[in-house]
Amino acid sequence: MRIRVALVAAGAVLITYALIGALADDDADPIGIAVFLLAVLVGHDLVWMPAVALVTSIRKKFARPHRRPGG
């Protein structure tokens, strides 16, 4: 649980840093930034997450059952 909290906190810090950097940059292209963020969202939802779900389901299918010691 601590690792998850640390990862979420690190992600929030990085997002804040990027947002401040984008807002402070006079040459930033808002359309380009929006297209990039949309591409990242689509890549995450249509490529990364299905791949993770597939690997997880395959791993669970072929995994040996967990046995408790002394049981």
N, CA, C and O of each residue as an XYZ file, in Angstrom:
284
protein
N       0.824     -1.197      0.000
C       0.000      0.000      0.000
C       0.867      1.259      0.000
O       0.530      2.261     -0.630
N       1.993      1.188      0.720
C       2.880      2.354      0.764
C       3.481      2.660     -0.598
O       3.684      3.819     -0.960
N       3.763      1.589     -1.351
C       4.330      1.802     -2.684
C       3.312      2.504     -3.578
O       3.664      3.407     -4.338
N       2.065      2.091     -3.488
C       1.017      2.715     -4.296
C       0.869      4.195     -3.951
O       0.753      5.037     -4.841
N       0.873      4.503     -2.670
C       0.769      5.904     -2.237
C       1.958      6.702     -2.747
O       1.795      7.833     -3.206
N       3.157      6.124     -2.672
C       4.353      6.812     -3.159
C       4.286      7.036     -4.668
O       4.675      8.098     -5.155
N       3.795      6.039     -5.411
C       3.684      6.194     -6.864
C       2.655      7.252     -7.246
O       2.882      8.038     -8.166
N       1.535      7.275     -6.548
C       0.518      8.294     -6.818
C       1.058      9.680     -6.494
O       0.842     10.624     -7.253
N       1.751      9.805     -5.382
C       2.331     11.094     -5.007
C       3.372     11.545     -6.033
O       3.397     12.713     -6.420
N       4.230     10.623     -6.472
C       5.239     10.968     -7.478
C       4.576     11.383     -8.792
O       5.018     12.332     -9.439
N       3.523     10.678     -9.183
C       2.801     11.043    -10.397
C       2.159     12.413    -10.294
O       2.180     13.185    -11.253
N       1.589     12.721     -9.137
C       0.973     14.038     -8.934
C       2.017     15.148     -9.003
O       1.759     16.214     -9.563
N       3.191     14.899     -8.438
C       4.268     15.891     -8.492
C       4.713     16.108     -9.936
O       4.908     17.249    -10.354
N       4.876     15.031    -10.700
C       5.295     15.161    -12.096
C       4.241     15.869    -12.946
O       4.585     16.678    -13.808
N       2.974     15.575    -12.714
C       1.905     16.238    -13.457
C       1.889     17.732    -13.140
O       1.735     18.560    -14.038
N       2.048     18.071    -11.865
C       2.076     19.478    -11.469
C       3.261     20.190    -12.100
O       3.121     21.310    -12.593
N       4.419     19.557    -12.090
C       5.617     20.135    -12.700
C       5.393     20.383    -14.197
O       5.731     21.451    -14.707
N       4.829     19.406    -14.892
C       4.584     19.549    -16.327
C       3.553     20.636    -16.607
O       3.705     21.408    -17.554
N       2.517     20.699    -15.798
C       1.478     21.711    -15.994
C       2.028     23.113    -15.780
O       1.740     24.020    -16.561
N       2.809     23.293    -14.738
C       3.415     24.605    -14.487
C       4.359     24.977    -15.620
O       4.381     26.127    -16.060
N       5.143     24.007    -16.097
C       6.049     24.262    -17.211
C       5.305     24.630    -18.485
O       5.741     25.516    -19.221
N       4.193     23.964    -18.755
C       3.415     24.268    -19.967
C       2.750     25.630    -19.868
O       2.684     26.359    -20.857
N       2.260     25.980    -18.695
C       1.610     27.279    -18.526
C       2.605     28.427    -18.540
O       2.262     29.535    -18.951
N       3.822     28.182    -18.101
C       4.830     29.241    -18.042
C       5.520     29.451    -19.389
O       6.172     30.477    -19.583
N       5.395     28.520    -20.313
C       6.064     28.612    -21.607
C       5.229     29.453    -22.562
O       4.084     29.117    -22.865
N       5.812     30.545    -23.030
C       5.092     31.426    -23.957
C       4.943     30.808    -25.345
O       4.013     31.147    -26.078
N       5.849     29.908    -25.708
C       5.815     29.301    -27.040
C       5.036     27.988    -27.070
O       5.037     27.299    -28.090
N       4.380     27.633    -25.984
C       3.640     26.364    -25.938
C       2.466     26.402    -26.914
O       1.772     27.412    -27.032
N       2.258     25.292    -27.606
C       1.172     25.162    -28.570
C       0.022     24.393    -27.903
O       0.114     23.177    -27.735
N      -1.060     25.090    -27.520
C      -2.148     24.406    -26.812
C      -2.783     23.272    -27.622
O      -3.161     22.249    -27.053
N      -2.902     23.440    -28.937
C      -3.478     22.389    -29.778
C      -2.544     21.177    -29.801
O      -3.002     20.039    -29.699
N      -1.268     21.413    -29.931
C      -0.301     20.324    -29.927
C      -0.297     19.572    -28.605
O      -0.203     18.345    -28.579
N      -0.399     20.312    -27.510
C      -0.451     19.681    -26.194
C      -1.719     18.840    -26.058
O      -1.671     17.725    -25.538
N      -2.843     19.366    -26.519
C      -4.106     18.630    -26.434
C      -4.062     17.362    -27.283
O      -4.560     16.318    -26.862
N      -3.473     17.443    -28.464
C      -3.358     16.262    -29.339
C      -2.451     15.216    -28.683
O      -2.754     14.023    -28.706
N      -1.349     15.668    -28.104
C      -0.448     14.749    -27.421
C      -1.152     14.057    -26.259
O      -1.046     12.839    -26.115
N      -1.861     14.805    -25.435
C      -2.556     14.221    -24.291
C      -3.643     13.248    -24.735
O      -3.846     12.211    -24.103
N      -4.341     13.577    -25.817
C      -5.344     12.663    -26.354
C      -4.700     11.376    -26.863
O      -5.239     10.289    -26.656
N      -3.550     11.492    -27.527
C      -2.841     10.305    -28.013
C      -2.375      9.430    -26.855
O      -2.447      8.204    -26.931
N      -1.900     10.055    -25.792
C      -1.474      9.287    -24.616
C      -2.666      8.576    -23.993
O      -2.560      7.412    -23.609
N      -3.795      9.260    -23.889
C      -5.002      8.650    -23.325
C      -5.463      7.465    -24.160
O      -5.774      6.406    -23.613
N      -5.510      7.628    -25.461
C      -5.932      6.547    -26.352
C      -4.946      5.385    -26.283
O      -5.351      4.224    -26.223
N      -3.659      5.697    -26.292
C      -2.650      4.640    -26.190
C      -2.759      3.872    -24.885
O      -2.577      2.655    -24.857
N      -3.052      4.572    -23.819
C      -3.194      3.921    -22.516
C      -4.428      3.035    -22.487
O      -4.358      1.886    -22.051
N      -5.550      3.555    -22.944
C      -6.814      2.834    -22.820
C      -7.010      1.760    -23.892
O      -7.680      0.759    -23.636
N      -6.443      1.944    -25.076
C      -6.682      0.983    -26.151
C      -5.517      0.042    -26.414
O      -5.685     -0.954    -27.118
N      -4.327      0.333    -25.863
C      -3.176     -0.529    -26.100
C      -2.638     -1.087    -24.783
O      -2.580     -2.303    -24.599
N      -2.251     -0.215    -23.886
C      -1.584     -0.645    -22.665
C      -2.493     -1.468    -21.751
O      -2.118     -2.569    -21.347
N      -3.665     -0.961    -21.422
C      -4.533     -1.660    -20.477
C      -5.029     -3.012    -21.006
O      -5.048     -3.975    -20.240
N      -5.432     -3.129    -22.279
C      -5.785     -4.472    -22.771
C      -4.595     -5.437    -22.741
O      -4.770     -6.624    -22.465
N      -3.396     -4.939    -23.020
C      -2.221     -5.807    -22.973
C      -1.970     -6.293    -21.548
O      -1.669     -7.468    -21.337
N      -2.092     -5.405    -20.582
C      -1.909     -5.794    -19.185
C      -2.990     -6.783    -18.768
O      -2.691     -7.763    -18.084
N      -4.223     -6.552    -19.159
C      -5.313     -7.471    -18.818
C      -5.085     -8.847    -19.447
O      -5.338     -9.866    -18.804
N      -4.615     -8.888    -20.680
C      -4.340    -10.153    -21.352
C      -3.230    -10.919    -20.646
O      -3.374    -12.112    -20.377
N      -2.138    -10.251    -20.348
C      -1.028    -10.910    -19.661
C      -1.467    -11.405    -18.285
O      -1.098    -12.506    -17.875
N      -2.243    -10.610    -17.579
C      -2.722    -11.003    -16.257
C      -3.621    -12.234    -16.340
O      -3.488    -13.158    -15.537
N      -4.530    -12.248    -17.305
C      -5.431    -13.399    -17.425
C      -4.672    -14.661    -17.825
O      -4.979    -15.746    -17.330
N      -3.690    -14.536    -18.709
C      -2.884    -15.694    -19.096
C      -2.067    -16.186    -17.900
O      -1.944    -17.389    -17.671
N      -1.527    -15.263    -17.161
C      -0.727    -15.636    -15.999
C      -1.576    -16.354    -14.946
O      -1.131    -17.334    -14.348
N      -2.788    -15.867    -14.725
C      -3.663    -16.515    -13.750
C      -4.103    -17.897    -14.230
O      -4.275    -18.813    -13.426
N      -4.284    -18.042    -15.538
C      -4.736    -19.320    -16.077
C      -3.690    -20.408    -15.876
O      -4.036    -21.551    -15.575
N      -2.418    -20.066    -16.040
C      -1.355    -21.056    -15.972
C      -0.622    -21.067    -14.635
O       0.325    -21.835    -14.468
N      -1.031    -20.247    -13.693
C      -0.360    -20.203    -12.400
C      -0.738    -21.408    -11.555
O      -1.863    -21.903    -11.621
N       0.203    -21.863    -10.774
C      -0.073    -22.951     -9.844
C      -0.874    -22.397     -8.675
O      -0.697    -21.237     -8.301
N      -1.750    -23.206     -8.095
C      -2.521    -22.727     -6.953
C      -1.606    -22.410     -5.771
O      -0.603    -23.082     -5.532
N      -1.981    -21.381     -5.056
C      -1.207    -20.956     -3.892
C      -1.473    -21.899     -2.732
O      -2.626    -22.174     -2.400
N      -0.412    -22.391     -2.120
C      -0.554    -23.289     -0.974
C       0.067    -22.625      0.236
O       1.177    -22.097      0.173
N      -0.657    -22.658      1.327
C      -0.135    -22.093      2.575
C       0.761    -23.109      3.254
O       0.472    -24.306      3.242
N       1.848    -22.639      3.847
C       2.735    -23.570      4.547
C       2.030    -24.170      5.778
O       1.325    -23.467      6.503
N       2.225    -25.437      5.994
C       1.646    -26.109      7.150
C       0.167    -26.434      7.001
O      -0.472    -26.852      7.967
N      -0.387    -26.249      5.806
C      -1.815    -26.471      5.649
C      -2.211    -27.651      4.916
O      -3.404    -27.901      4.745
